């Protein structure tokens, strides 16, 4: 069901992009926007891992330089029937981890120094399993495509805004001013909400797959609780519900409850002591 939801949301993003293209240049504009979206998808597919690793100054890990971390990843990849990814450490005290790469054969997983100190070995395994599930599900590619399409929609909406203010020499008859105004205002908001909804959907899938890969859903739940404790969320009450719409991750409490429910499966019985 979550995979179907992701497909529908990505299709909606594409539709928004194409409709805006039609408003700018008719059929030729629609074709142009489709070609642009395909070009962005291609760039995302090939270069997303290099960009993000360089951004965080991630340092490569080998079996010799960090045997414990490397062995954890190696064990989990065997559990998940995955190729061994490249492993990195990020010099930061912020507890964080992520996976990147265009497919399981060209993937990397990175953890910060801070998260290694914060979590127990079992909890860290749970987090790594979560990230490796992202790799298995090709979530890095899906998220990057969604982000770039949403960004393109926002950029084009800005172009429409200037067009509405200053006009253009090739104005086509029959353009509805209200439709134009609605597109300028609503399209970027809708695109952002869809992008974030896609991200939250993929997080639930990664939690479930990660709990299964590490054979210990409760360890991942415990890790999420610790990481959440170190995060600050100033929005409370009604504001919390609103903030969830604009969040890339589901509420931690909801994720933990799902993992606890998953842990009730008899195949995880030996791990239920956590």
Backbone bond lengths (Angstrom), bond angles and torsions (degrees), N, CA, C in turn:
res aa  C-N    CA-C-N  psi(-1)  N-CA   C-N-CA  omega(-1)  CA-C   N-CA-C  phi
1 X - - - 1.460 - - 1.533 111.31 -
2 X 1.342 118.07 -43.25 1.458 120.85 178.99 1.524 111.66 -64.54
3 X 1.347 117.59 -36.43 1.461 119.99 177.28 1.525 110.90 -65.67
4 X 1.323 117.54 -39.03 1.463 121.39 177.13 1.525 109.95 -63.84
5 X 1.320 116.16 -42.17 1.461 120.78 179.03 1.523 110.70 -60.71
6 X 1.335 117.33 -43.24 1.459 120.85 178.75 1.518 111.15 -60.44
7 X 1.329 116.79 -44.97 1.460 121.10 179.87 1.524 111.05 -60.27
8 X 1.320 117.12 -44.03 1.459 121.04 -179.76 1.529 111.54 -65.30
9 X 1.320 116.79 -39.72 1.456 120.16 179.89 1.529 111.57 -67.00
10 X 1.341 116.95 -41.60 1.458 119.97 176.70 1.531 111.06 -63.97
11 X 1.313 116.51 -38.62 1.464 120.07 177.32 1.528 110.76 -63.64
12 X 1.331 116.75 -36.97 1.461 120.64 178.34 1.524 110.87 -65.60
13 X 1.334 116.64 -42.13 1.462 119.99 176.34 1.525 110.75 -58.97
14 X 1.313 117.01 -45.10 1.455 120.96 179.15 1.524 110.81 -61.23
15 X 1.326 116.75 -41.92 1.464 120.81 179.90 1.521 111.14 -62.45
16 X 1.335 116.99 -42.63 1.470 120.32 178.29 1.524 110.07 -60.16
17 X 1.333 116.14 -44.40 1.462 120.99 -179.22 1.527 110.75 -61.51
18 X 1.314 116.61 -43.36 1.467 120.79 -178.58 1.526 111.28 -68.13
19 X 1.333 117.11 -40.55 1.468 120.36 179.31 1.520 110.57 -63.10
20 X 1.332 117.04 -41.95 1.463 119.59 177.80 1.528 110.16 -63.25
21 X 1.325 116.00 -39.12 1.456 119.65 176.98 1.515 111.48 -59.78
22 X 1.325 116.60 -38.85 1.461 121.11 178.17 1.522 111.23 -64.02
23 X 1.338 116.83 -38.51 1.466 120.44 179.66 1.518 111.32 -67.24
24 X 1.344 115.89 -31.27 1.465 119.16 -179.01 1.523 111.43 -79.00
25 X 1.324 116.61 -46.19 1.459 117.97 -172.09 1.500 115.63 -143.29
26 X 1.326 119.14 27.06 1.448 120.23 178.33 1.512 112.17 64.06
27 X 1.329 116.37 -146.61 1.456 120.60 -176.94 1.522 111.28 -62.52
28 X 1.332 117.30 -39.30 1.471 119.81 178.97 1.523 110.47 -63.86
29 X 1.346 115.83 -35.40 1.468 119.15 177.64 1.509 111.41 -66.87
30 X 1.326 117.28 -39.34 1.462 120.86 177.78 1.523 110.88 -61.63
31 X 1.326 115.78 -44.28 1.461 119.92 179.23 1.522 110.73 -63.83
32 X 1.347 115.82 -41.10 1.460 120.30 179.88 1.521 110.97 -61.11
33 X 1.344 116.98 -44.09 1.462 120.59 -178.63 1.526 111.07 -67.39
34 X 1.346 116.74 -35.47 1.456 119.64 177.63 1.526 110.31 -65.09
35 X 1.339 116.49 -42.91 1.469 120.32 178.61 1.524 110.79 -63.99
36 X 1.350 116.64 -40.47 1.465 120.38 178.41 1.528 110.62 -61.75
37 X 1.342 116.58 -44.64 1.466 119.63 -178.60 1.526 110.80 -63.59
38 X 1.331 117.49 -38.80 1.462 120.30 177.72 1.530 111.19 -65.79
39 X 1.334 116.50 -38.47 1.468 120.20 177.54 1.517 111.93 -64.29
40 X 1.338 116.45 -40.03 1.464 120.03 177.92 1.520 110.63 -65.41
41 X 1.316 116.58 -39.40 1.462 120.41 178.21 1.523 110.75 -61.49
42 X 1.313 116.96 -41.57 1.456 121.28 -179.74 1.532 110.92 -63.64
43 X 1.337 117.01 -46.20 1.471 121.02 179.58 1.526 110.40 -62.43
44 X 1.330 116.50 -41.45 1.459 120.46 179.07 1.524 111.03 -61.82
45 X 1.315 115.77 -41.52 1.458 120.80 -176.44 1.519 111.89 -61.46
46 X 1.320 117.60 -38.00 1.457 120.73 -172.19 1.522 114.94 -94.19
47 X 1.327 118.64 -29.53 1.465 118.46 -167.68 1.523 115.80 -122.27
48 X 1.324 119.75 0.85 1.465 120.59 -175.68 1.522 112.25 -61.08
49 X 1.347 118.07 -39.15 1.465 120.12 -176.95 1.525 111.66 -66.62
50 X 1.319 117.00 -43.82 1.475 120.61 -179.39 1.516 111.05 -63.21
51 X 1.322 116.60 -39.72 1.463 120.57 -177.82 1.521 111.09 -65.36
52 X 1.332 117.18 -49.39 1.462 120.01 -174.30 1.527 111.97 -70.40
53 X 1.331 118.30 -36.81 1.467 120.58 179.07 1.523 111.37 -66.99
54 X 1.324 116.41 -39.12 1.459 119.83 177.49 1.524 110.96 -67.63
55 X 1.309 116.54 -36.97 1.457 121.60 -179.68 1.527 111.85 -60.46
56 X 1.338 116.56 -37.95 1.462 121.22 -177.55 1.526 113.39 -95.17
57 X 1.333 117.16 5.16 1.461 121.15 -178.85 1.531 111.17 53.78
58 X 1.326 116.24 43.29 1.466 121.89 -177.18 1.525 110.59 -70.47
59 X 1.331 115.53 136.89 1.463 122.31 -178.87 1.531 110.12 -107.06
60 X 1.329 118.05 133.19 1.465 120.43 -176.91 1.525 112.56 -67.70
61 X 1.327 115.36 148.22 1.466 122.96 179.97 1.531 108.62 -118.04
62 X 1.322 115.60 140.69 1.464 121.23 175.39 1.527 109.27 -121.53
63 X 1.309 115.77 172.85 1.469 120.35 177.54 1.521 110.63 -63.93
64 X 1.304 117.66 -23.59 1.460 121.56 -179.99 1.528 112.06 -86.14
65 X 1.318 117.39 -40.11 1.463 120.02 -175.19 1.528 112.78 -76.21
66 X 1.329 118.05 -32.75 1.468 121.73 178.95 1.525 108.30 -148.45
67 X 1.339 116.80 76.99 1.469 120.15 -173.75 1.518 114.22 -59.86
68 X 1.345 118.28 -36.65 1.467 119.99 -177.79 1.523 111.37 -65.39
69 X 1.325 117.06 -50.25 1.463 120.65 -178.88 1.525 110.78 -63.69
70 X 1.312 116.39 -43.95 1.466 120.52 -178.86 1.537 110.71 -62.54
71 X 1.337 115.78 -41.28 1.470 120.14 -179.71 1.529 111.34 -66.18
72 X 1.351 116.64 -36.90 1.465 119.99 176.97 1.523 110.83 -59.43
73 X 1.326 115.58 -48.67 1.461 120.09 -178.74 1.525 110.33 -64.09
74 X 1.322 116.18 -40.94 1.461 120.91 -179.37 1.533 110.86 -62.10
75 X 1.319 116.14 -43.16 1.468 121.31 179.23 1.526 111.01 -62.77
76 X 1.326 116.33 -44.58 1.459 120.82 -177.03 1.530 111.99 -68.43
77 X 1.318 116.61 -36.84 1.468 118.99 178.49 1.519 110.86 -64.93
78 X 1.327 116.69 -33.73 1.467 119.69 175.99 1.527 110.30 -67.70
79 X 1.360 115.76 -41.55 1.468 119.33 177.23 1.530 111.71 -60.46
80 X 1.334 115.34 -38.45 1.451 120.35 -176.29 1.510 114.58 -93.58
81 X 1.325 116.23 3.07 1.466 120.65 -179.75 1.532 110.99 56.49
82 X 1.330 114.83 50.47 1.458 122.22 -178.41 1.524 110.90 -119.03
83 X 1.337 117.58 153.60 1.465 119.52 170.53 1.527 109.51 -67.23
84 X 1.317 117.05 153.69 1.460 120.86 178.38 1.525 109.48 -70.59
85 X 1.345 116.97 120.82 1.464 119.46 179.25 1.529 110.95 -83.00
86 X 1.301 116.53 169.95 1.455 120.75 168.97 1.531 107.96 -72.33
87 X 1.319 116.36 144.31 1.468 121.41 -176.98 1.524 108.53 -118.11
88 X 1.332 116.01 138.16 1.464 121.00 -176.61 1.524 110.96 -135.59
89 X 1.322 115.08 153.56 1.465 122.46 171.09 1.526 107.77 -117.04
90 X 1.328 115.48 138.03 1.459 121.77 178.32 1.526 108.73 -106.45
91 X 1.333 118.72 126.25 1.468 121.53 -179.71 1.529 111.62 -74.52
92 X 1.318 116.12 78.65 1.462 121.60 -179.46 1.519 109.08 -150.41
93 X 1.324 116.52 145.52 1.460 121.39 177.74 1.522 112.36 -86.16
94 X 1.315 118.27 -9.58 1.464 121.33 178.03 1.524 109.01 -70.30
95 X 1.332 118.29 124.93 1.475 119.65 -179.82 1.524 111.29 -69.78
96 X 1.317 115.81 109.04 1.460 119.95 -175.67 1.522 110.15 -154.77
97 X 1.317 115.61 158.40 1.465 122.33 175.58 1.522 107.21 -156.25
98 X 1.316 116.82 150.69 1.455 119.86 176.16 1.519 110.00 -156.35
99 X 1.325 114.36 161.10 1.461 121.41 174.39 1.515 108.17 -120.14
100 X 1.320 116.54 149.75 1.455 120.97 -179.95 1.525 109.35 -148.99
101 X 1.302 116.48 168.40 1.458 120.59 -179.51 1.506 112.32 125.18
102 X 1.337 115.88 151.96 1.453 120.18 -172.44 1.521 114.03 -76.27
103 X 1.336 117.83 -21.74 1.464 121.42 178.04 1.523 108.28 -165.31
104 X 1.330 118.82 171.12 1.460 120.53 -177.34 1.530 114.66 -58.60
105 X 1.318 117.84 -25.73 1.465 120.41 -179.56 1.529 112.51 -82.43
106 X 1.335 117.45 -12.84 1.457 122.02 -179.85 1.526 108.43 -133.55
107 X 1.330 115.43 59.59 1.456 120.47 -173.44 1.526 111.64 -118.54
108 X 1.327 113.94 163.21 1.462 120.87 175.44 1.516 108.46 -144.49
109 X 1.315 116.21 145.90 1.460 121.73 175.67 1.524 107.19 -125.16
110 X 1.332 116.33 136.97 1.463 120.84 -175.91 1.520 110.27 -132.41
111 X 1.330 116.03 142.74 1.462 121.95 175.79 1.523 108.28 -131.23
112 X 1.312 116.01 151.80 1.464 119.47 176.62 1.526 110.51 -85.50
113 X 1.310 115.07 160.31 1.467 119.78 174.33 1.521 110.19 -61.74
114 X 1.329 116.50 -34.49 1.457 121.06 -178.01 1.519 113.35 -64.80
115 X 1.332 117.28 -40.38 1.459 119.07 -177.85 1.520 111.31 -71.05
116 X 1.310 117.62 -28.45 1.468 120.57 176.97 1.519 111.13 -67.42
117 X 1.341 116.15 -33.70 1.459 119.36 179.22 1.528 111.89 -80.09
118 X 1.327 116.28 -29.22 1.460 120.44 -175.64 1.524 113.06 -76.31
119 X 1.323 117.27 -39.61 1.464 121.46 -170.26 1.522 112.81 -100.07
120 X 1.318 115.22 154.03 1.459 120.47 170.16 1.533 108.39 -73.48
121 X 1.323 116.03 169.75 1.467 119.57 179.79 1.528 111.51 -60.42
122 X 1.338 117.02 -42.92 1.461 120.15 -179.42 1.522 111.31 -65.84
123 X 1.331 116.90 -39.46 1.465 120.47 178.50 1.530 110.67 -65.79
124 X 1.335 116.22 -41.93 1.460 119.81 178.68 1.527 110.82 -64.21
125 X 1.316 116.63 -37.94 1.466 119.84 175.11 1.527 110.93 -59.80
126 X 1.337 115.97 -40.15 1.455 119.84 178.50 1.524 111.91 -61.95
127 X 1.327 115.97 -43.38 1.469 120.92 179.09 1.530 110.27 -65.28
128 X 1.329 116.63 -44.75 1.463 120.19 178.40 1.527 111.10 -61.67
129 X 1.331 116.54 -39.44 1.469 120.47 178.09 1.520 110.68 -63.51
130 X 1.326 116.27 -40.09 1.467 121.26 175.75 1.529 110.07 -58.31
131 X 1.339 116.50 -47.66 1.461 120.44 -178.54 1.524 111.60 -66.82
132 X 1.318 117.54 -39.20 1.460 120.73 179.00 1.529 111.32 -67.35
133 X 1.342 116.67 -29.04 1.459 119.34 174.42 1.527 110.42 -67.06
134 X 1.330 116.84 -36.21 1.465 119.75 172.71 1.526 110.26 -56.76
135 X 1.341 115.91 -41.97 1.463 120.25 178.33 1.524 110.18 -62.63
136 X 1.320 115.37 -47.52 1.470 120.78 -177.42 1.530 111.11 -60.88
137 X 1.331 115.98 -36.85 1.469 121.03 -178.29 1.528 113.31 -88.43
138 X 1.342 116.12 1.62 1.474 121.76 -177.81 1.527 111.91 56.75
139 X 1.331 115.67 40.45 1.461 119.93 -177.03 1.522 113.24 -73.34
140 X 1.322 117.66 -28.45 1.463 119.75 177.92 1.520 110.00 -60.12
141 X 1.317 116.37 -45.61 1.457 120.92 178.98 1.526 110.57 -63.55
142 X 1.331 117.26 -46.63 1.461 121.15 -178.53 1.530 111.01 -60.86
143 X 1.341 116.29 -45.26 1.463 120.36 -178.18 1.521 111.44 -66.70
144 X 1.330 117.18 -39.25 1.459 120.86 -179.51 1.523 110.85 -66.50
145 X 1.317 116.44 -42.30 1.466 120.23 177.44 1.530 110.08 -60.35
146 X 1.331 116.38 -46.34 1.466 120.48 -178.93 1.523 110.72 -62.40
147 X 1.335 117.08 -42.46 1.461 120.94 -178.91 1.530 111.72 -64.74
148 X 1.317 116.07 -43.26 1.458 119.21 -178.24 1.522 111.64 -70.59
149 X 1.326 117.50 -36.17 1.460 120.02 177.11 1.525 110.42 -66.91
150 X 1.336 117.07 -41.93 1.464 120.37 177.83 1.529 110.50 -63.35
151 X 1.338 116.25 -39.47 1.456 120.26 177.28 1.518 111.87 -64.00
152 X 1.322 116.39 -40.34 1.465 120.45 178.92 1.524 110.93 -64.49
153 X 1.334 116.43 -40.58 1.464 120.28 178.41 1.524 110.68 -61.82
154 X 1.329 116.88 -42.68 1.469 120.49 178.60 1.522 111.07 -63.88
155 X 1.335 116.27 -41.35 1.463 120.71 179.79 1.525 110.85 -63.31
156 X 1.334 116.30 -44.29 1.459 120.36 -178.92 1.524 110.68 -67.68
157 X 1.333 117.33 -35.36 1.456 120.59 177.01 1.523 110.23 -62.42
158 X 1.323 117.02 -36.06 1.467 120.32 176.06 1.524 111.44 -64.86
159 X 1.340 114.87 -38.96 1.467 119.13 176.79 1.526 110.06 -61.97
160 X 1.337 116.54 -43.80 1.459 120.76 177.79 1.529 111.67 -60.98
161 X 1.339 115.62 -35.52 1.463 119.51 179.88 1.523 110.49 -62.39
162 X 1.331 116.86 -46.25 1.455 120.22 178.19 1.525 111.10 -65.29
163 X 1.335 116.19 -34.91 1.468 120.52 177.78 1.525 110.38 -63.83
164 X 1.330 115.59 -41.46 1.460 119.78 -179.26 1.523 111.30 -66.90
165 X 1.333 116.85 -34.23 1.466 120.99 -177.33 1.525 111.64 -77.83
166 X 1.342 116.12 -47.78 1.457 120.75 -171.76 1.528 113.58 -101.70
167 X 1.336 116.89 -10.27 1.455 120.32 -179.00 1.513 111.15 75.52
168 X 1.342 115.87 -179.98 1.458 121.09 178.57 1.520 108.70 -151.45
169 X 1.286 115.47 155.54 1.462 120.35 -174.51 1.511 112.17 -73.66
170 X 1.322 118.86 -21.09 1.457 121.15 -175.48 1.525 112.03 -109.23
171 X 1.350 116.33 31.50 1.474 119.76 179.91 1.526 110.40 -53.30
172 X 1.296 116.14 131.68 1.454 121.13 178.39 1.521 109.30 -93.13
173 X 1.322 116.76 142.38 1.446 121.21 179.12 1.529 109.93 -67.47
174 X 1.301 114.57 146.00 1.451 118.64 175.03 1.519 114.53 92.52
175 X 1.333 118.08 2.12 1.455 120.23 178.07 1.525 109.30 -69.20
176 X 1.301 117.58 126.54 1.456 122.87 -177.36 1.527 109.38 -85.12
177 X 1.344 117.90 115.45 1.466 120.10 -178.26 1.520 112.58 -60.08
178 X 1.347 116.72 -37.40 1.468 119.64 -180.00 1.528 111.22 -66.97
179 X 1.347 115.86 -39.65 1.456 119.48 177.28 1.521 110.67 -64.24
180 X 1.328 115.95 -39.22 1.463 120.36 178.51 1.525 110.67 -63.89
181 X 1.334 115.88 -46.29 1.463 119.96 179.35 1.526 110.78 -62.57
182 X 1.345 116.21 -43.23 1.458 119.76 178.86 1.514 112.20 -61.32
183 X 1.329 116.01 -39.84 1.465 120.17 178.74 1.520 111.08 -63.69
184 X 1.332 115.97 -43.96 1.463 121.01 -179.03 1.526 111.15 -59.45
185 X 1.338 116.09 -41.10 1.468 120.40 -175.05 1.525 112.28 -85.99
186 X 1.333 115.82 -47.41 1.467 120.27 -169.10 1.521 113.09 -83.17
187 X 1.325 117.46 -39.09 1.471 120.01 -172.84 1.529 113.50 -56.77
188 X 1.355 120.11 -48.37 1.471 118.82 179.81 1.526 112.71 -63.53
189 X 1.347 117.00 -36.87 1.468 120.09 179.18 1.520 110.14 -66.55
190 X 1.339 115.73 -46.19 1.456 119.71 179.63 1.523 111.14 -61.58
191 X 1.333 116.71 -42.13 1.465 120.66 -179.88 1.526 111.19 -62.50
192 X 1.338 116.24 -42.30 1.459 119.67 179.17 1.520 112.31 -64.99
193 X 1.340 116.70 -42.22 1.458 120.44 179.01 1.525 111.36 -64.15
194 X 1.334 116.56 -40.71 1.463 119.99 178.59 1.517 110.33 -64.44
195 X 1.337 116.95 -44.32 1.465 120.74 179.28 1.522 111.14 -57.17
196 X 1.327 116.64 -45.13 1.462 120.63 -178.33 1.521 111.86 -70.32
197 X 1.326 116.51 -33.90 1.461 120.06 176.81 1.529 110.69 -65.36
198 X 1.323 116.10 -39.96 1.471 119.97 175.49 1.518 110.01 -58.88
199 X 1.326 116.51 -45.95 1.461 120.74 -178.52 1.520 111.32 -61.17
200 X 1.333 117.60 -44.18 1.463 120.22 -179.54 1.523 111.24 -64.66
201 X 1.328 116.35 -38.12 1.466 120.29 178.14 1.518 111.26 -61.48
202 X 1.331 116.29 -43.80 1.465 120.27 -179.40 1.527 111.35 -68.11
203 X 1.334 117.91 -29.76 1.462 120.99 178.43 1.527 111.08 -65.80
204 X 1.315 117.28 -42.26 1.463 120.14 177.67 1.529 110.83 -61.27
205 X 1.321 116.50 -42.38 1.462 120.37 178.23 1.527 111.21 -63.69
206 X 1.333 116.20 -39.72 1.467 119.93 179.90 1.526 111.56 -69.26
207 X 1.333 117.32 -33.99 1.470 120.20 175.79 1.529 110.31 -62.60
208 X 1.323 116.05 -48.32 1.456 120.32 -178.67 1.535 111.14 -63.30
209 X 1.328 115.92 -47.04 1.464 119.40 179.31 1.515 112.57 -67.14
210 X 1.346 116.51 -35.89 1.453 120.12 178.69 1.510 112.18 -67.16
211 X 1.342 116.23 -41.04 1.459 119.76 177.03 1.509 111.93 -60.71
212 X 1.329 115.64 -36.80 1.456 120.04 179.13 1.531 111.39 -73.93
213 X 1.344 116.87 -38.47 1.460 120.15 -177.28 1.524 112.33 -67.44
214 X 1.342 116.73 -37.92 1.463 119.39 179.39 1.526 112.04 -88.82
215 X 1.347 116.13 -4.24 1.472 123.15 179.35 1.531 111.53 64.13
216 X 1.347 116.84 21.84 1.458 119.66 -173.01 1.529 110.81 -154.15
217 X 1.342 119.07 75.07 1.461 121.16 -178.88 1.526 113.53 -57.95
218 X 1.349 117.06 -31.53 1.462 119.19 -178.17 1.532 112.51 -70.07
219 X 1.320 117.18 -28.16 1.465 119.98 176.31 1.523 109.96 -66.88
220 X 1.310 116.75 -41.46 1.469 120.26 176.33 1.520 110.35 -65.37
221 X 1.335 117.27 -41.02 1.468 120.62 177.53 1.521 111.03 -59.77
222 X 1.332 117.01 -42.58 1.462 121.41 178.99 1.523 110.98 -64.36
223 X 1.328 116.61 -40.15 1.468 120.79 178.26 1.522 110.89 -63.39
224 X 1.325 116.87 -42.53 1.463 120.67 179.15 1.528 110.99 -61.44
225 X 1.333 116.53 -40.46 1.461 120.45 179.70 1.524 110.72 -63.83
226 X 1.332 117.32 -42.01 1.471 120.56 179.24 1.522 111.68 -65.59
227 X 1.332 116.19 -43.94 1.461 120.17 -178.98 1.528 110.12 -65.61
228 X 1.316 116.03 -39.46 1.462 120.25 -179.99 1.521 111.19 -65.14
229 X 1.325 116.39 -33.22 1.460 120.78 179.46 1.528 111.34 -61.15
230 X 1.325 115.62 -31.41 1.462 120.58 -178.88 1.526 112.75 -87.46
231 X 1.332 116.81 -0.48 1.460 120.80 178.55 1.515 109.18 -98.27
232 X 1.304 116.28 152.13 1.463 121.64 179.81 1.518 108.52 -115.80
233 X 1.325 115.08 124.06 1.461 120.57 176.49 1.523 108.37 -122.52
234 X 1.350 117.72 103.13 1.467 120.59 -176.32 1.526 113.84 -74.29
235 X 1.337 118.14 -10.98 1.468 119.88 -177.48 1.525 110.10 -87.94
236 X 1.296 116.67 129.79 1.455 121.07 -179.45 1.524 108.85 -129.95
237 X 1.332 116.61 164.77 1.460 121.21 174.53 1.512 112.20 60.55
238 X 1.366 115.83 -128.48 1.451 121.21 -179.60 1.521 109.91 -60.63
239 X 1.306 116.51 -37.92 1.455 120.62 179.49 1.512 112.43 -60.37
240 X 1.327 117.07 -30.32 1.464 120.28 179.87 1.516 110.92 -66.23
241 X 1.336 117.34 -41.95 1.462 120.21 178.45 1.512 110.74 -63.18
242 X 1.339 116.66 -40.61 1.456 120.44 178.47 1.512 110.94 -65.83
243 X 1.339 117.08 -40.99 1.464 120.05 -178.20 1.516 111.63 -65.03
244 X 1.342 117.66 -29.30 1.463 120.19 179.45 1.523 111.65 -62.51
245 X 1.331 117.09 -33.32 1.460 120.55 178.20 1.519 111.44 -64.01
246 X 1.334 116.32 -31.85 1.452 121.30 -176.04 1.534 111.70 -102.85
247 X 1.320 116.68 20.03 1.457 121.60 -179.73 1.520 110.46 -104.36
248 X 1.350 115.74 143.03 1.466 120.11 177.06 1.521 111.60 -82.49
249 X 1.342 117.71 -13.22 1.459 121.75 -179.53 1.533 109.81 -122.67
250 X 1.313 117.18 146.62 1.467 119.82 174.96 1.531 110.03 -66.95
251 X 1.339 115.66 167.51 1.451 120.30 176.21 1.526 109.30 -61.39
252 X 1.334 116.41 136.02 1.456 121.18 -177.66 1.522 111.40 -59.21
253 X 1.329 116.56 -39.34 1.466 119.85 -179.58 1.525 110.98 -60.05
254 X 1.334 116.25 -40.13 1.462 119.91 -179.65 1.525 110.74 -68.23
255 X 1.334 116.07 -39.09 1.465 119.74 178.45 1.527 110.83 -64.88
256 X 1.322 116.50 -41.84 1.464 120.59 -179.30 1.529 110.63 -64.83
257 X 1.322 117.47 -41.82 1.464 120.54 179.35 1.524 111.44 -62.34
258 X 1.319 116.95 -39.97 1.464 120.38 178.13 1.528 110.84 -65.42
259 X 1.328 116.86 -39.76 1.463 120.47 179.06 1.525 111.10 -67.81
260 X 1.344 117.33 -38.32 1.463 120.18 177.11 1.525 110.57 -63.76
261 X 1.316 116.05 -39.38 1.461 119.67 177.28 1.527 110.43 -65.06
262 X 1.324 116.03 -40.56 1.463 120.26 177.95 1.521 111.02 -63.14
263 X 1.343 116.62 -37.97 1.465 121.10 -177.61 1.522 112.74 -66.67
264 X 1.330 117.61 -15.65 1.461 120.65 178.49 1.530 112.53 -72.85
265 X 1.322 116.87 -12.00 1.468 120.43 175.41 1.518 109.49 -59.54
266 X 1.324 119.21 132.37 1.470 121.55 -177.11 1.524 114.27 -55.39
267 X 1.328 118.84 -25.34 1.465 119.51 -177.85 1.517 112.65 -69.36
268 X 1.351 116.74 -14.77 1.478 120.56 177.24 1.526 111.46 -102.87
269 X 1.316 117.81 11.93 1.473 122.15 -172.06 1.515 112.24 -55.64
270 X 1.331 118.09 -40.29 1.471 120.44 -176.81 1.511 112.82 -66.85
271 X 1.360 117.17 -16.07 1.463 120.79 -179.84 1.521 112.74 -99.27
272 X 1.312 118.00 0.36 1.467 121.71 -171.52 1.516 113.79 -70.03
273 X 1.329 117.96 -3.92 1.465 120.02 -178.67 1.509 111.16 -74.33
274 X 1.342 119.09 -16.49 1.463 120.59 -178.40 1.514 111.01 -73.82
